[in-house]
Amino acid sequence: MDVNAAVAAVAAIAGVLTGVIAVLAFRWSERDQRRPTRTSLHTDPVLPPGVDTVLSVLRSSAVVLDEADAVVKASSAAYALGLVRGGKLAVEPMLQMARDTRRDGEIRQVELDLPRRGTGRGEALAVSARVAPLGSRLVLLLVEDLTEARRIEAVRRDFVANVSHELKTPVGALSLLSEAVLDASDDQEAVERFAGRMQIEATRLTNLVQELIDLSRVQNDDPLDDAEPVRVDELVAEAIDRCRHAAGTKQITMAAGGTADLHVRGNRGQLAAALGNLVENAVNYSPARTRVGIAVRRVNTTGGDLIEIAVTDQGIGISDKDKERVFERFYRVDPARSRATGGTGLGLAIVKHVVASHGGEVTVWSAEGQGSTFTLRLPESGSAARDRAPRRAAHEDHDDHENRVDQVDRMDRMDRMDHMGHTGRTDRNGQMDLGHVEHGEIADNGRSTPHSPHTSPYRTFPAPEVLP
């Protein structure tokens, strides 16, 4: 009986202790919930009234630090730049500036180069940091990303330096040649030779000034303000005619083919200049007795139909490192060849700006020793797209350079057959029907395959006779 009484007493004591522990735990939990946490101390109520709203509309990256250097508030841009990591300011020079400002109340500003996160290529972010006291306990850090501004300033400096150099060269040559003419006034042969050189340098100077004017115009004007439907056939014909003499001098055959009666919308003069620059480059950088081809086709995309114009040559090609820079102003793959051909280094820059202002893009494929293909992709004119019934393209994509060269070869063989009396199928004007050239569906006998619904007015243009 005494044992039962003892067990009952122990059980009662244990029950009382359990109840007391439960009550104490409940009270402790309530008090802990009411106690302000570290996170709650660094939320918006700590900031002076209106500061949070102002910081949210600033373009600069903003970080607010408390007296313990903990981040109270940081904008999303500050996280994106990598300024804040793990609730702390991660840039030591900025953190030291904040401490100095907190100590003496002085406003400080400095420009820093920060490593770019995730690139692994040694690139740096140029930033301007400004630190100022915010109330009695907080410090405000504003960081402005200057990377793009620095890049634009570097481009401007390079442009001015390049323009000065390019203008100085022909002007200096003209000055020296004029002195030579004066010194050789009694030698008729020397005068004629120097005068010929002066004409070359004057032409080079004129071309440079004109291309500078063209580049400035395409950069500042919006071609879509006075846009009109432009026939691609006519652009191709103008580009070929522009380069006919230069191609004939080198015995280069120019061939054109593709889908006929396509239209783009834009400024006719700018589009003609862009395509003409590509064809001119193809001729200038191609060896003698080679071919330059221009192929046109329509490409169906989810965003609407695009008109693709590809200019292919069998020239010297472009290295991988140069392909990234060929569209820069005054950049030349081969400076010596550019001087020999009178190139200014602005042609491809003009092409890039014209195509971009028309809502398109320009790309390049090239391999050293094999040639290059420059491709323009422009939105098709809206009126032309509405005039034709919607249909789905069911053909193979032949964007690559080797297929473009094969097309030029086939068109050249057809032209020789035409001149030798192999008629194949001709149109009403007696010209060879190239059919759907951009699909690579031209047979050697000059007839289109049955499923080529379009005929093209293009034909191979043989090199003109070289005048003695």
C-alpha positions as CSV (number, residue, x, y, z in Angstrom):
1,M,0.0,0.0,0.0
2,D,2.9,2.3,0.8
3,V,4.4,1.5,-2.6
4,N,1.1,2.5,-4.4
5,A,1.0,5.7,-2.5
6,A,4.6,6.5,-3.4
7,V,3.9,5.8,-7.1
8,A,0.8,8.0,-7.0
9,A,2.8,10.8,-5.4
10,V,5.6,10.6,-8.0
11,A,3.0,10.7,-10.8
12,A,1.3,13.7,-9.3
13,I,4.6,15.6,-9.0
14,A,5.5,14.7,-12.6
15,G,2.2,16.0,-13.9
16,V,2.6,19.2,-12.0
17,L,6.1,19.7,-13.4
18,T,4.9,19.0,-17.0
19,G,2.1,21.5,-16.6
20,V,4.5,24.2,-15.3
21,I,7.0,23.5,-18.1
22,A,4.2,23.8,-20.7
23,V,3.0,27.1,-19.3
24,L,6.5,28.5,-19.2
25,A,7.1,27.5,-22.8
26,F,3.9,29.1,-23.9
27,R,4.7,32.4,-22.2
28,W,8.3,32.3,-23.6
29,S,7.0,31.8,-27.1
30,E,4.6,34.8,-26.8
31,R,7.3,37.0,-25.5
32,D,9.7,35.9,-28.2
33,Q,7.1,36.7,-30.9
34,R,6.6,40.2,-29.4
35,R,10.3,40.9,-29.4
36,P,11.6,42.8,-32.5
37,T,13.9,40.6,-34.6
38,R,17.1,41.7,-36.4
39,T,15.1,41.5,-39.7
40,S,12.4,43.8,-38.4
41,L,14.9,46.3,-37.1
42,H,16.1,46.7,-40.8
43,T,12.8,47.1,-42.6
44,D,11.2,50.2,-43.9
45,P,10.1,51.7,-40.6
46,V,13.8,52.3,-39.7
47,L,14.2,54.7,-42.7
48,P,13.2,58.3,-42.4
49,P,9.7,59.0,-43.9
50,G,9.7,59.2,-47.6
51,V,13.2,57.9,-48.1
52,D,12.0,54.4,-49.3
53,T,9.8,56.0,-51.9
54,V,12.6,58.2,-53.2
55,L,15.1,55.3,-53.4
56,S,12.6,53.2,-55.4
57,V,12.5,55.7,-58.3
58,L,16.2,56.4,-58.5
59,R,18.1,55.0,-61.5
60,S,21.2,54.6,-59.4
61,S,21.8,51.6,-57.3
62,A,21.0,52.5,-53.7
63,V,22.2,50.9,-50.5
64,V,21.4,52.1,-46.9
65,L,23.7,50.9,-44.1
66,D,23.1,51.1,-40.3
67,E,25.6,51.8,-37.6
68,A,26.8,48.2,-37.7
69,D,27.4,48.2,-41.4
70,A,24.4,46.0,-42.0
71,V,22.3,46.5,-45.1
72,V,19.0,48.1,-44.1
73,K,17.7,48.7,-47.6
74,A,19.1,47.8,-51.1
75,S,17.7,48.2,-54.5
76,S,17.4,45.4,-57.0
77,A,20.1,47.1,-59.1
78,A,22.5,46.9,-56.2
79,Y,22.1,43.2,-56.0
80,A,22.4,42.9,-59.8
81,L,25.8,44.7,-59.7
82,G,27.0,42.4,-56.9
83,L,27.3,45.3,-54.4
84,V,25.3,43.4,-51.7
85,R,25.9,39.8,-50.7
86,G,24.7,38.0,-47.7
87,G,23.2,41.2,-46.2
88,K,26.5,43.0,-46.3
89,L,28.1,45.5,-48.6
90,A,30.6,43.4,-50.6
91,V,32.8,46.2,-52.0
92,E,35.5,47.0,-49.4
93,P,36.4,50.6,-50.8
94,M,32.7,51.5,-50.6
95,L,32.4,50.1,-47.1
96,Q,35.4,52.1,-45.9
97,M,33.9,55.3,-47.4
98,A,30.6,54.6,-45.5
99,R,32.5,54.2,-42.3
100,D,34.5,57.4,-42.8
101,T,31.2,59.3,-43.7
102,R,29.5,58.0,-40.6
103,R,32.4,59.2,-38.5
104,D,32.8,62.7,-39.8
105,G,29.6,63.4,-41.7
106,E,31.5,64.3,-44.9
107,I,30.0,63.5,-48.3
108,R,32.4,61.4,-50.4
109,Q,32.5,60.4,-54.1
110,V,34.9,58.1,-56.0
111,E,35.0,56.2,-59.3
112,L,35.9,52.6,-59.2
113,D,36.4,49.6,-61.6
114,L,34.7,46.5,-60.2
115,P,35.2,43.0,-61.6
116,R,32.2,41.8,-63.6
117,R,30.5,38.8,-62.0
118,G,30.3,35.6,-64.0
119,T,32.3,36.5,-67.1
120,G,35.7,35.2,-66.2
121,R,37.2,37.4,-68.9
122,G,38.7,40.1,-66.8
123,E,36.0,42.6,-67.8
124,A,35.4,45.5,-65.4
125,L,32.4,47.6,-64.5
126,A,33.1,51.3,-64.3
127,V,31.0,52.8,-61.5
128,S,30.7,56.1,-59.6
129,A,30.0,55.8,-55.9
130,R,28.7,58.6,-53.7
131,V,28.2,58.3,-49.9
132,A,26.2,60.7,-47.7
133,P,24.8,60.6,-44.2
134,L,21.1,59.7,-43.8
135,G,19.8,60.9,-40.5
136,S,21.9,60.3,-37.3
137,R,22.6,56.6,-37.7
138,L,22.3,55.6,-41.3
139,V,24.5,56.1,-44.4
140,L,23.2,56.2,-48.0
141,L,25.4,54.8,-50.8
142,L,24.4,55.7,-54.5
143,V,26.3,53.8,-57.3
144,E,26.0,54.8,-60.9
145,D,27.0,52.4,-63.7
146,L,29.3,54.3,-66.0
147,T,30.3,51.3,-68.2
148,E,28.2,52.2,-71.2
149,A,29.1,55.9,-71.0
150,R,32.8,55.0,-70.9
151,R,32.4,52.7,-73.9
152,I,30.6,55.5,-75.9
153,E,33.3,58.0,-75.0
154,A,36.0,55.6,-76.1
155,V,34.1,55.0,-79.4
156,R,33.9,58.8,-79.9
157,R,37.6,59.3,-79.2
158,D,38.5,56.5,-81.6
159,F,36.2,57.9,-84.2
160,V,37.7,61.4,-84.0
161,A,41.2,60.0,-84.1
162,N,40.4,57.7,-87.1
163,V,38.7,60.5,-89.0
164,S,41.6,62.8,-88.4
165,H,44.1,60.1,-89.6
166,E,42.0,59.2,-92.6
167,L,41.6,62.8,-93.7
168,K,45.3,63.6,-93.0
169,T,46.6,60.9,-95.3
170,P,45.1,62.0,-98.6
171,V,45.5,65.7,-97.7
172,G,49.2,65.1,-97.0
173,A,49.6,63.1,-100.2
174,L,48.0,65.9,-102.2
175,S,50.3,68.5,-100.7
176,L,53.4,66.4,-101.5
177,L,52.2,65.7,-105.0
178,S,51.5,69.3,-105.7
179,E,55.0,70.2,-104.6
180,A,56.3,67.4,-106.9
181,V,54.3,68.9,-109.8
182,L,55.9,72.3,-109.2
183,D,59.4,70.9,-109.1
184,A,58.8,68.8,-112.3
185,S,57.1,71.6,-114.3
186,D,59.6,71.1,-117.1
187,D,59.0,67.3,-117.3
188,Q,55.7,66.6,-119.0
189,E,55.7,62.9,-118.3
190,A,56.4,63.4,-114.6
191,V,53.7,66.1,-114.4
192,E,51.1,63.7,-115.9
193,R,52.2,60.9,-113.6
194,F,51.9,63.1,-110.5
195,A,48.6,64.6,-111.7
196,G,47.2,61.1,-112.0
197,R,48.2,60.3,-108.4
198,M,46.6,63.6,-107.3
199,Q,43.3,62.5,-109.0
200,I,43.4,59.2,-107.1
201,E,44.0,60.9,-103.8
202,A,41.3,63.5,-104.5
203,T,38.9,60.7,-105.3
204,R,39.8,58.9,-102.1
205,L,39.2,62.1,-100.1
206,T,35.9,62.7,-101.8
207,N,34.7,59.2,-101.1
208,L,35.7,59.4,-97.4
209,V,33.9,62.7,-96.9
210,Q,30.8,61.3,-98.7
211,E,30.8,58.2,-96.6
212,L,31.1,60.2,-93.5
213,I,28.1,62.2,-94.5
214,D,26.2,59.0,-95.4
215,L,27.1,57.5,-92.0
216,S,26.0,60.6,-90.1
217,R,22.7,60.7,-92.1
218,V,21.8,57.1,-91.5
219,Q,22.6,57.4,-87.8
220,N,20.5,60.5,-87.3
221,D,17.6,60.1,-89.7
222,D,14.6,57.7,-89.4
223,P,14.2,56.1,-92.8
224,L,10.7,54.9,-91.9
225,D,9.4,58.4,-91.7
226,D,9.2,58.6,-95.5
227,A,9.3,54.9,-96.2
228,E,8.0,53.4,-99.4
229,P,7.8,49.9,-100.9
230,V,11.0,49.1,-102.7
231,R,11.5,46.3,-105.2
232,V,14.4,44.0,-104.3
233,D,14.9,43.2,-108.0
234,E,15.8,46.9,-108.6
235,L,18.1,47.1,-105.7
236,V,20.0,44.0,-106.9
237,A,20.2,45.4,-110.5
238,E,21.6,48.7,-109.2
239,A,24.2,47.0,-107.1
240,I,25.4,44.9,-110.0
241,D,25.5,47.9,-112.3
242,R,27.4,49.9,-109.8
243,C,30.2,47.3,-109.6
244,R,30.2,46.2,-113.3
245,H,33.3,48.0,-114.3
246,A,35.4,46.9,-111.3
247,A,34.3,43.3,-111.8
248,G,35.2,43.5,-115.5
249,T,38.6,44.8,-114.7
250,K,39.3,41.6,-112.6
251,Q,37.2,39.3,-114.9
252,I,34.8,38.5,-112.1
253,T,31.5,37.1,-113.1
254,M,28.5,38.5,-111.1
255,A,25.4,36.3,-110.9
256,A,22.0,37.0,-109.3
257,G,19.0,34.7,-108.7
258,G,16.2,34.0,-106.4
259,T,12.5,34.7,-105.8
260,A,11.2,37.5,-108.0
261,D,8.9,40.5,-107.2
262,L,9.8,40.8,-103.5
263,H,9.4,44.1,-101.7
264,V,10.8,45.7,-98.6
265,R,9.7,49.0,-97.0
266,G,12.1,51.7,-96.3
267,N,14.3,54.4,-97.8
268,R,15.3,53.4,-101.3
269,G,18.5,55.3,-101.4
270,Q,19.8,53.9,-98.1
271,L,18.9,50.3,-99.0
272,A,20.6,50.6,-102.4
273,A,23.7,52.0,-100.8
274,A,23.8,49.2,-98.2
275,L,23.5,46.4,-100.8
276,G,25.9,48.2,-103.2
277,N,28.5,48.3,-100.4
278,L,28.3,44.6,-99.9
279,V,28.6,43.8,-103.6
280,E,31.5,46.3,-104.0
281,N,33.3,44.7,-101.1
282,A,32.8,41.2,-102.5
283,V,34.3,42.3,-105.8
284,N,37.2,44.2,-104.2
285,Y,38.2,41.3,-101.9
286,S,37.8,38.5,-104.6
287,P,40.7,37.2,-106.7
288,A,40.5,37.6,-110.5
289,R,38.4,35.2,-112.6
290,T,36.1,34.3,-109.7
291,R,32.3,34.8,-109.1
292,V,30.2,36.9,-106.9
293,G,26.6,35.8,-106.4
294,I,23.5,37.5,-105.0
295,A,20.6,35.3,-103.9
296,V,17.2,36.6,-102.8
297,R,14.4,34.7,-101.0
298,R,11.5,35.0,-98.6
299,V,11.9,33.4,-95.2
300,N,8.9,32.6,-93.1
301,T,9.3,33.3,-89.3
302,T,6.9,33.5,-86.4
303,G,7.3,37.3,-86.3
304,G,6.4,37.7,-90.0
305,D,8.0,37.1,-93.4
306,L,11.6,38.4,-93.9
307,I,13.4,39.1,-97.2
308,E,16.8,37.6,-97.2
309,I,19.5,39.0,-99.6
310,A,22.8,37.0,-99.5
311,V,26.0,38.3,-101.2
312,T,28.6,35.5,-101.6
313,D,32.1,35.8,-102.9
314,Q,35.0,33.4,-103.3
315,G,37.6,35.8,-101.9
316,I,40.2,35.8,-99.2
317,G,37.7,35.2,-96.3
318,I,37.7,36.7,-92.8
319,S,39.2,35.3,-89.7
320,D,37.1,34.6,-86.6
321,K,38.7,37.4,-84.6
322,D,38.1,39.9,-87.4
323,K,34.4,38.8,-87.9
324,E,33.5,40.4,-84.6
325,R,34.9,43.8,-85.7
326,V,34.2,44.1,-89.4
327,F,31.1,46.3,-88.8
328,E,33.1,48.8,-86.7
329,R,33.9,52.2,-88.3
330,F,37.3,52.4,-90.0
331,Y,38.1,48.8,-89.2
332,R,39.8,47.0,-92.0
333,V,40.6,43.3,-92.3
334,D,43.5,44.0,-94.6
335,P,44.6,47.7,-94.5
336,A,47.0,47.3,-97.4
337,R,44.3,45.9,-99.7
338,S,41.9,48.7,-98.5
339,R,44.3,51.3,-99.5
340,A,44.9,49.7,-102.9
341,T,41.1,49.5,-103.6
342,G,40.3,53.0,-102.1
343,G,38.3,51.6,-99.2
344,T,37.5,53.9,-96.3
345,G,36.6,51.3,-93.7
346,L,33.1,52.8,-93.4
347,G,31.1,50.7,-95.9
348,L,30.1,47.9,-93.5
349,A,29.3,50.3,-90.7
350,I,26.9,52.1,-93.0
351,V,25.3,48.7,-93.9
352,K,24.9,47.8,-90.3
353,H,23.2,51.1,-89.4
354,V,20.9,51.1,-92.5
355,V,19.7,47.6,-91.8
356,A,19.2,48.2,-88.1
357,S,17.2,51.4,-88.8
358,H,14.9,49.4,-91.1
359,G,14.2,46.8,-88.4
360,G,16.5,44.1,-89.9
361,E,19.9,42.5,-89.3
362,V,23.1,41.7,-91.1
363,T,25.1,38.6,-90.5
364,V,28.4,37.2,-91.9
365,W,29.7,33.7,-92.6
366,S,33.3,33.4,-93.6
367,A,36.3,31.1,-93.7
368,E,39.8,32.1,-94.6
369,G,40.7,31.1,-98.1
370,Q,37.1,30.1,-98.9
371,G,35.2,33.3,-99.2
372,S,32.4,35.1,-97.3
373,T,28.6,35.4,-97.3
374,F,27.0,38.6,-96.0
375,T,23.2,38.2,-95.5
376,L,20.7,41.0,-95.1
377,R,17.4,40.2,-93.5
378,L,14.7,42.8,-93.8
379,P,11.0,42.8,-93.0
380,E,8.8,42.3,-96.1
381,S,6.7,45.2,-97.1
382,G,3.3,45.0,-95.5
383,S,1.4,45.7,-98.7
384,A,3.3,42.9,-100.5
385,A,2.5,40.5,-97.8
386,R,-1.2,41.3,-97.9
387,D,-1.4,41.0,-101.7
388,R,-0.4,37.4,-101.8
389,A,-2.3,34.5,-100.3
390,P,-0.8,33.0,-97.2
391,R,1.2,29.9,-97.9
392,R,3.6,27.7,-95.9
393,A,7.2,27.4,-97.0
394,A,8.1,23.8,-97.6
395,H,11.7,24.0,-98.8
396,E,15.1,23.2,-97.4
397,D,17.1,26.0,-95.8
398,H,20.2,26.9,-97.8
399,D,21.8,29.7,-95.9
400,D,25.3,28.2,-95.6
401,H,28.1,29.5,-97.8
402,E,28.8,26.4,-99.7
403,N,25.3,26.1,-101.0
404,R,25.4,29.7,-102.1
405,V,28.6,29.1,-104.1
406,D,27.0,26.0,-105.7
407,Q,24.1,28.2,-106.8
408,V,26.5,30.7,-108.4
409,D,28.3,27.9,-110.2
410,R,25.0,26.5,-111.6
411,M,23.9,29.9,-112.7
412,D,27.3,30.5,-114.4
413,R,27.1,27.1,-116.2
414,M,23.6,28.0,-117.4
415,D,24.8,31.3,-118.7
416,R,27.6,29.6,-120.7
417,M,25.1,27.1,-122.1
418,D,22.8,30.0,-123.1
419,H,25.7,31.7,-124.9
420,M,26.6,28.4,-126.6
421,G,23.1,27.8,-127.9
422,H,21.8,25.4,-125.2
423,T,18.5,27.1,-124.7
424,G,16.9,25.1,-122.0
425,R,13.6,26.8,-121.0
426,T,13.5,30.5,-121.8
427,D,11.1,33.2,-120.9
428,R,9.3,35.5,-123.3
429,N,12.3,37.7,-123.6
430,G,14.5,34.8,-124.5
431,Q,16.4,34.7,-121.2
432,M,17.0,31.6,-119.2
433,D,14.4,30.9,-116.5
434,L,16.3,30.5,-113.3
435,G,13.3,29.4,-111.4
436,H,13.5,29.1,-107.6
437,V,17.2,29.7,-107.3
438,E,17.3,30.2,-103.5
439,H,16.1,26.6,-103.0
440,G,18.9,25.1,-105.1
441,E,16.4,23.5,-107.4
442,I,17.9,24.4,-110.7
443,A,18.8,21.5,-112.9
444,D,21.8,21.5,-115.1
445,N,19.7,21.7,-118.2
446,G,18.4,25.0,-117.1
447,R,14.8,23.9,-116.2
448,S,13.1,24.5,-112.9
449,T,11.8,21.6,-110.9
450,P,8.0,21.1,-111.1
451,H,7.4,22.4,-107.6
452,S,9.1,25.8,-108.1
453,P,6.1,28.1,-108.4
454,H,8.0,31.3,-109.0
455,T,10.2,32.4,-111.9
456,S,12.9,35.0,-111.6
457,P,14.0,37.8,-113.9
458,Y,17.5,37.3,-112.7
459,R,20.2,35.8,-114.9
460,T,24.0,35.6,-114.8
461,F,25.7,38.8,-115.7
462,P,29.0,38.0,-117.5
463,A,31.9,40.3,-116.9
464,P,32.0,43.2,-119.3
465,E,34.7,43.4,-121.9
466,V,37.9,44.9,-120.5
467,L,38.8,48.0,-122.4
468,P,42.4,48.4,-123.5
